[in-house]
Amino acid sequence: MSLEESYESLSKRADDALREVLRATSEGSPLVVVASPPGAGKTFSIEVLAAQQSGILGEVIAIATTTRAQAQALVERLAGWEGFEKIWFVPKGQQVVTPPGVSVVRSIEDFPDSKAVIVATAAKWSRTSGVFFPLLVIDEAWQLPFATFAPLSVLAERFVMVGDPGQIAPVVRVDVSRWKDDPSGPHVPAPIALERLGLEGLVKVSLPATRRLPSDTARIISHSFYPDMPFGSLAEPRVLSGGWSETISGSMGILEVGERRFGQHDRFVSEEAARLAKEIIFDGTIETDIGTKKVSPSDVGIVCSYVHQVPEVRAALGPNFSEVFVETANRWQGLECDVIIGIHPLSGQSTPTEFAMDSGRLCVMCSRHRAACLLIGRPGLVESASSGRGVAERHFGDTLSSARLGWQSHLSLLKELGLEAF
């Protein structure tokens, strides 16, 4: 995307990308892969696709989500659409809250014959037999390992995979070292594995714009984490003023706090994140097209790199700031907030681990905000990122390992935010 591209031009490209997804699906492409940057409206794309295939074309289609919470959130959004029946497929005995306009079925014998959208988790679909759909849509597809997709591949004639290729990779709990040189191994995200296999008729569409991130953040995130998938911003303007925001240029900044210190367990940095959150709540305002409002605790979120940091930050915030959402990057995936404070994963690390160098967690941390994001850590982040090259080993079939992408992304991001190696 050109830096001079107008809002109208980018908006048209975003509309054209969605039309291409709808066209390819309706014309019978066996696999449509939709790559989405953070906040691009991928869930809305799934809703529109469901409305076309089920409401207009009369098909019964299935949707697979990663978690039950995602399934519930999706059917709640689908409930607002008319023209097709909304179904939530849940196991027998499980108690669920039924969104208005959504039916719950517990057996394949109760599936409707036409104009229906049936939503279940990928795990649920993998244990389901005796059904065959014209179309199966997979949400958060880059979180689905190829091995998990295998049992789903017999459930439908055609597939649409929608997801964010820059976010956290699938969680694989078995040793996959024997497949480290296999470009389509069972641990590889399903869309990547299928693309590398050269499936005939595959159509890939990249959504060209985020509707969450400010324009300067979109440029930074696109360059650092999505070098092969540039995108711009169609987000409504939201400008943070006051507090620490006066010390950063634009919507993203980084702050090295305290003195240089090594060690992953560092209560000082957790307490500093809480202090900065309180500062912006006391002094900050957010300006939008409809006016200016004071920052409230619910407008602020803190993304932790490690599990032990979560209770430390919460304790430092105290009960009066319990509405500040504090969680790890894994829990933040899919969520958003006006103001984000992130504890950098390389803070205090002289020799970074592969976990710390992972590009997906860092990308999640940097892409949750609608107005501003501040990363914090002990001095020495650039040196730590540079030394992380040692964990970024290459494999014959997987030159884009998360560790290697992380090494490149860390250095690129730090440079974009004004921290460079000497």
WOJO-V515667 format. One record per residue. N is the residue number from 1. RES is the residue in one small letter. SS is DSSP state (H for helix, E for strand, L for the rest). PHI is phi in degrees with one decimal (NA if undefined). OMEGA is omega in whole degrees, -180 to 180 (NA if undefined). Layout:
N&RES&SS&PHI&OMEGA, N&RES&SS&PHI&OMEGA
//
This chain:
1&m&L&NA&177, 2&s&L&-72.0&178, 3&l&L&-62.3&-178, 4&e&L&-90.3&-177, 5&e&L&-61.7&-177, 6&s&L&-77.4&176, 7&y&H&-58.5&-178, 8&e&H&-63.7&180, 9&s&H&-66.2&179, 10&l&H&-66.0&178, 11&s&H&-61.1&178, 12&k&H&-65.1&179, 13&r&H&-63.7&178, 14&a&H&-65.4&177, 15&d&H&-64.1&-180, 16&d&H&-64.2&179, 17&a&H&-63.5&178, 18&l&H&-64.5&178, 19&r&H&-62.6&179, 20&e&H&-65.6&176, 21&v&H&-61.6&-179, 22&l&H&-64.5&-180, 23&r&H&-64.2&-178, 24&a&H&-61.5&-180, 25&t&H&-68.8&-178, 26&s&H&-67.8&-180, 27&e&L&-86.0&171, 28&g&L&93.2&176, 29&s&L&-59.6&-176, 30&p&L&-66.3&179, 31&l&E&-147.9&175, 32&v&E&-114.7&180, 33&v&E&-106.4&-178, 34&v&E&-111.7&180, 35&a&E&-93.2&-173, 36&s&L&-122.0&170, 37&p&L&-72.7&-179, 38&p&L&-59.9&175, 39&g&L&71.3&-177, 40&a&L&-86.9&-179, 41&g&L&89.2&-179, 42&k&H&-65.3&179, 43&t&H&-66.6&175, 44&f&H&-61.5&178, 45&s&H&-60.5&178, 46&i&H&-66.2&178, 47&e&H&-61.4&-180, 48&v&H&-63.8&178, 49&l&H&-62.1&178, 50&a&H&-63.0&180, 51&a&H&-62.9&180, 52&q&H&-68.1&-172, 53&q&H&-71.2&-177, 54&s&H&-96.6&-176, 55&g&H&-69.0&-177, 56&i&H&-94.4&-176, 57&l&L&-90.2&172, 58&g&L&78.7&-179, 59&e&L&-79.9&165, 60&v&E&-95.5&-178, 61&i&E&-118.1&179, 62&a&E&-113.5&174, 63&i&E&-128.2&178, 64&a&E&-110.6&176, 65&t&E&-113.9&-179, 66&t&L&-77.2&-176, 67&t&L&-128.0&176, 68&r&H&-65.9&179, 69&a&H&-62.8&178, 70&q&H&-67.2&178, 71&a&H&-63.3&-180, 72&q&H&-64.7&180, 73&a&H&-61.7&-179, 74&l&H&-67.2&-179, 75&v&H&-68.3&175, 76&e&H&-64.3&177, 77&r&H&-74.9&178, 78&l&H&-64.3&-178, 79&a&L&-59.6&-180, 80&g&L&-78.9&-179, 81&w&L&-93.2&177, 82&e&L&-114.6&175, 83&g&L&105.0&176, 84&f&L&-150.0&-178, 85&e&E&-87.2&179, 86&k&E&-101.4&-175, 87&i&E&-126.5&174, 88&w&E&-118.3&-176, 89&f&E&-93.1&-177, 90&v&L&-128.2&179, 91&p&L&-65.8&176, 92&k&L&-61.5&177, 93&g&L&89.1&180, 94&q&L&-78.9&179, 95&q&L&-88.7&-179, 96&v&L&-133.6&173, 97&v&L&-92.3&-175, 98&t&L&-86.4&176, 99&p&L&-64.5&177, 100&p&L&-57.6&178, 101&g&L&83.0&-179, 102&v&E&-119.4&177, 103&s&E&-100.4&176, 104&v&E&-107.9&173, 105&v&E&-122.0&-177, 106&r&L&-121.1&-179, 107&s&L&-146.9&-179, 108&i&H&-65.7&178, 109&e&H&-64.4&-178, 110&d&H&-95.5&179, 111&f&L&-65.4&178, 112&p&L&-71.7&-176, 113&d&L&-94.2&-178, 114&s&L&-158.3&173, 115&k&L&47.8&-180, 116&a&E&-141.8&174, 117&v&E&-121.4&-176, 118&i&E&-112.3&-174, 119&v&E&-112.8&175, 120&a&E&-154.2&177, 121&t&E&-73.0&177, 122&a&H&-60.3&178, 123&a&H&-62.6&179, 124&k&H&-65.5&180, 125&w&H&-63.8&-178, 126&s&H&-66.2&179, 127&r&L&-101.4&-177, 128&t&L&-105.6&178, 129&s&L&-133.6&178, 130&g&L&82.3&177, 131&v&L&-129.5&177, 132&f&L&-150.4&-175, 133&f&E&-111.5&172, 134&p&E&-64.1&-174, 135&l&E&-147.7&172, 136&l&E&-122.0&178, 137&v&E&-101.4&-180, 138&i&E&-111.0&178, 139&d&L&-87.0&-177, 140&e&L&49.7&-171, 141&a&H&-65.1&-180, 142&w&H&-74.3&173, 143&q&H&-93.7&-177, 144&l&L&-103.3&178, 145&p&E&-64.6&-180, 146&f&H&-57.9&180, 147&a&H&-63.3&179, 148&t&H&-74.7&178, 149&f&H&-70.8&-174, 150&a&H&-50.1&-180, 151&p&L&-68.7&177, 152&l&L&-81.4&-173, 153&s&L&-66.5&-180, 154&v&L&-96.1&-174, 155&l&L&-95.0&-176, 156&a&E&-149.9&177, 157&e&E&-82.4&-177, 158&r&E&-133.1&-177, 159&f&E&-136.5&168, 160&v&E&-124.0&180, 161&m&E&-112.1&-177, 162&v&E&-121.1&179, 163&g&E&178.9&-177, 164&d&L&-111.6&-177, 165&p&L&-72.3&-178, 166&g&L&-99.7&-175, 167&q&L&-91.3&-174, 168&i&L&-65.1&-178, 169&a&L&-69.3&179, 170&p&L&-57.7&175, 171&v&L&-83.2&180, 172&v&L&-117.5&-172, 173&r&L&-101.1&177, 174&v&L&-122.9&179, 175&d&L&-71.5&-179, 176&v&L&-115.6&-177, 177&s&H&-60.6&-179, 178&r&H&-66.4&-179, 179&w&H&-106.6&-173, 180&k&L&-62.4&179, 181&d&L&-100.9&-180, 182&d&L&-97.2&-177, 183&p&L&-67.6&177, 184&s&L&-127.0&180, 185&g&L&-66.4&-176, 186&p&L&-65.6&-179, 187&h&L&-89.9&-176, 188&v&L&-75.3&176, 189&p&E&-51.9&-173, 190&a&H&-53.9&-179, 191&p&H&-61.6&-180, 192&i&H&-68.2&-179, 193&a&H&-61.0&-178, 194&l&H&-67.7&178, 195&e&H&-66.0&-180, 196&r&H&-69.9&177, 197&l&L&-75.8&177, 198&g&L&70.2&-180, 199&l&L&-59.6&-179, 200&e&L&-68.4&178, 201&g&L&88.0&179, 202&l&E&-67.5&176, 203&v&E&-117.6&179, 204&k&E&-114.4&-180, 205&v&E&-126.3&176, 206&s&E&-107.6&176, 207&l&L&-75.0&-168, 208&p&L&-93.1&-174, 209&a&E&-150.4&169, 210&t&E&-91.7&176, 211&r&L&-111.4&179, 212&r&L&-112.8&-169, 213&l&L&-79.3&173, 214&p&L&-58.6&-172, 215&s&H&-62.2&-180, 216&d&H&-71.3&174, 217&t&H&-64.7&-180, 218&a&H&-57.3&179, 219&r&H&-64.1&-179, 220&i&H&-65.9&-177, 221&i&H&-66.7&179, 222&s&H&-59.8&-178, 223&h&H&-68.6&-173, 224&s&H&-83.9&-173, 225&f&H&-118.5&-176, 226&y&L&-130.9&-176, 227&p&L&-60.8&180, 228&d&L&-98.4&-179, 229&m&L&-142.0&-177, 230&p&L&-62.4&179, 231&f&L&-146.7&177, 232&g&E&-113.8&-176, 233&s&E&-127.2&172, 234&l&L&-115.7&-177, 235&a&L&-71.4&174, 236&e&L&-68.3&-177, 237&p&L&-59.5&174, 238&r&L&-141.0&-174, 239&v&E&-115.3&178, 240&l&E&-90.8&177, 241&s&E&-128.9&178, 242&g&L&91.4&178, 243&g&H&59.5&-177, 244&w&H&-68.9&-179, 245&s&H&-62.9&180, 246&e&H&-71.9&-177, 247&t&H&-97.6&180, 248&i&L&-112.6&179, 249&s&L&-100.2&-179, 250&g&L&86.3&-174, 251&s&L&-95.3&179, 252&m&E&-134.0&178, 253&g&E&-154.0&178, 254&i&E&-137.9&-176, 255&l&E&-135.1&174, 256&e&E&-92.0&-171, 257&v&L&-111.9&176, 258&g&L&68.5&178, 259&e&L&-102.8&179, 260&r&L&-64.6&-177, 261&r&L&-153.0&180, 262&f&L&-103.0&-179, 263&g&L&133.4&-178, 264&q&L&-68.6&180, 265&h&L&-83.4&-172, 266&d&L&-146.1&-176, 267&r&H&-61.4&-179, 268&f&H&-58.6&-178, 269&v&H&-66.5&177, 270&s&H&-62.0&180, 271&e&H&-67.4&178, 272&e&H&-67.5&176, 273&a&H&-61.9&178, 274&a&H&-65.4&-180, 275&r&H&-62.7&180, 276&l&H&-67.0&176, 277&a&H&-63.6&179, 278&k&H&-63.4&-179, 279&e&H&-60.8&-177, 280&i&H&-72.9&176, 281&i&H&-70.1&-180, 282&f&H&-70.9&-168, 283&d&H&-112.4&-170, 284&g&L&-90.0&172, 285&t&E&-133.6&178, 286&i&E&-120.9&-179, 287&e&E&-102.1&177, 288&t&E&-127.8&180, 289&d&L&-65.3&-177, 290&i&L&-101.8&177, 291&g&E&140.1&-178, 292&t&E&-119.0&178, 293&k&E&-130.8&177, 294&k&E&-77.1&178, 295&v&L&-67.4&177, 296&s&L&-110.5&179, 297&p&H&-55.9&-179, 298&s&H&-72.4&177, 299&d&H&-83.5&-172, 300&v&E&-114.8&175, 301&g&E&-131.8&179, 302&i&E&-122.3&180, 303&v&E&-102.0&-180, 304&c&E&-96.2&178, 305&s&L&-85.0&-175, 306&y&L&-132.2&-174, 307&v&H&-58.8&-176, 308&h&H&-67.2&180, 309&q&H&-74.4&-176, 310&v&H&-60.5&178, 311&p&H&-65.8&178, 312&e&H&-64.1&-180, 313&v&H&-66.7&-179, 314&r&H&-61.8&180, 315&a&H&-65.5&180, 316&a&H&-69.3&178, 317&l&H&-69.7&-179, 318&g&L&81.7&-173, 319&p&H&-66.3&-178, 320&n&H&-73.3&-179, 321&f&H&-123.9&-177, 322&s&L&-68.1&180, 323&e&L&-78.3&173, 324&v&L&-71.4&-177, 325&f&E&-81.1&-177, 326&v&E&-121.9&179, 327&e&E&-158.9&176, 328&t&E&-76.4&179, 329&a&H&-59.2&179, 330&n&H&-58.5&-179, 331&r&H&-75.3&-179, 332&w&H&-79.5&-177, 333&q&L&-57.7&-178, 334&g&L&91.6&-178, 335&l&L&-104.5&178, 336&e&L&-150.6&-176, 337&c&E&-158.7&179, 338&d&E&-65.0&-174, 339&v&E&-126.2&-179, 340&i&E&-122.8&169, 341&i&E&-116.9&-177, 342&g&E&-117.4&175, 343&i&E&-87.1&-173, 344&h&L&-60.1&-177, 345&p&L&-66.4&-179, 346&l&L&-93.8&-179, 347&s&L&-60.3&177, 348&g&L&76.6&-178, 349&q&L&-105.4&178, 350&s&L&-81.0&176, 351&t&L&-123.9&-173, 352&p&L&-63.3&174, 353&t&L&-84.9&176, 354&e&H&-62.4&177, 355&f&H&-60.6&-178, 356&a&H&-66.6&-177, 357&m&H&-85.2&-177, 358&d&L&-54.7&-178, 359&s&H&-74.1&-176, 360&g&H&-64.6&-179, 361&r&H&-65.1&178, 362&l&H&-64.6&179, 363&c&H&-62.9&177, 364&v&H&-59.5&-179, 365&m&H&-57.2&-173, 366&c&L&-91.9&-172, 367&s&L&-131.3&179, 368&r&L&-97.3&-168, 369&h&E&-93.0&173, 370&r&E&-101.6&-177, 371&a&E&-121.5&-176, 372&a&E&-157.4&179, 373&c&E&-138.2&176, 374&l&E&-123.7&175, 375&l&E&-95.8&179, 376&i&E&-130.9&177, 377&g&E&-177.0&176, 378&r&L&-65.1&175, 379&p&L&-56.8&179, 380&g&L&104.2&-178, 381&l&H&-64.5&-179, 382&v&H&-65.0&180, 383&e&H&-62.9&179, 384&s&H&-64.4&179, 385&a&H&-63.1&-180, 386&s&H&-63.4&-180, 387&s&H&-72.4&180, 388&g&H&-69.7&178, 389&r&H&-59.8&-178, 390&g&H&-64.8&180, 391&v&H&-91.2&-176, 392&a&L&-92.2&-179, 393&e&L&-67.4&178, 394&r&L&-92.4&172, 395&h&L&-123.3&-178, 396&f&L&-58.1&-174, 397&g&L&-102.1&-174, 398&d&L&-140.0&-179, 399&t&L&-73.2&-178, 400&l&L&-107.2&179, 401&s&L&-61.8&-177, 402&s&H&-62.3&-180, 403&a&H&-68.0&-180, 404&r&H&-68.9&175, 405&l&H&-59.7&-180, 406&g&H&-63.6&179, 407&w&H&-59.1&180, 408&q&H&-66.7&-176, 409&s&H&-67.9&178, 410&h&H&-57.2&-178, 411&l&H&-65.3&179, 412&s&H&-63.1&-178, 413&l&H&-64.5&-180, 414&l&H&-60.7&178, 415&k&H&-65.7&179, 416&e&H&-60.4&-177, 417&l&L&-92.6&172, 418&g&L&99.4&178, 419&l&L&-108.3&-179, 420&e&L&-126.5&176, 421&a&L&-70.0&179, 422&f&L&-74.0&NA
//
